[in-house]
Amino acid sequence: MKRVTCFEAAIRSTAELRALLRRAFTASAAAPSCSQARRDAQALIRTIEIELARRAPRL
């Protein structure tokens, strides 16, 4: 799974990020434990979650 930088995540729409997050979860679950593929998927998940949290409406 290709890594996405913070900048790349910032220019994508929320719908695109949610779809990418779903694919990253699937890739993480399918990859063998302690593999580079799982680490890449988990890094992507963290990046997307940070960007989605940044976009969340504030009170």
C-alpha positions in Angstrom: 0.0 0.0 0.0 1.4 3.4 -1.0 2.1 5.8 1.8 0.4 9.2 1.7 2.1 12.3 3.1 0.4 14.9 5.3 0.3 17.2 2.3 -1.3 14.6 0.0 -3.9 13.8 2.7 -4.7 17.5 3.1 -5.6 18.0 -0.6 -7.9 14.9 -0.7 -11.6 15.2 0.0 -13.0 13.7 3.2 -14.8 11.0 1.1 -11.6 10.1 -0.6 -9.8 9.8 2.8 -12.6 7.6 4.3 -12.3 5.3 1.3 -8.6 5.2 1.6 -8.9 4.5 5.3 -11.2 1.6 4.6 -8.6 0.1 2.1 -5.8 0.7 4.6 -7.7 -1.2 7.4 -8.2 -4.1 5.0 -4.6 -4.1 3.9 -3.4 -4.0 7.5 -5.7 -6.9 8.5 -4.6 -9.0 5.5 -0.8 -8.4 5.9 1.2 -10.8 8.0 2.1 -9.5 11.5 5.4 -7.6 11.8 5.6 -7.2 8.0 6.6 -4.0 6.2 3.2 -4.0 4.5 1.4 -3.9 7.8 3.6 -1.1 9.1 3.0 0.9 5.9 -0.8 0.4 6.2 -0.7 1.4 9.9 1.3 4.5 9.1 -1.3 5.4 6.4 -4.1 4.9 8.9 -2.4 7.2 11.4 -1.9 9.9 8.7 -5.5 9.7 7.6 -6.9 9.7 11.1 -4.8 12.8 12.0 -6.1 14.6 8.9 -9.7 13.6 9.5 -9.4 14.8 13.2 -7.9 18.1 12.0 -11.0 18.6 9.8 -13.5 17.7 12.5 -15.8 20.6 13.5 -14.9 22.3 16.7 -17.3 23.5 19.4 
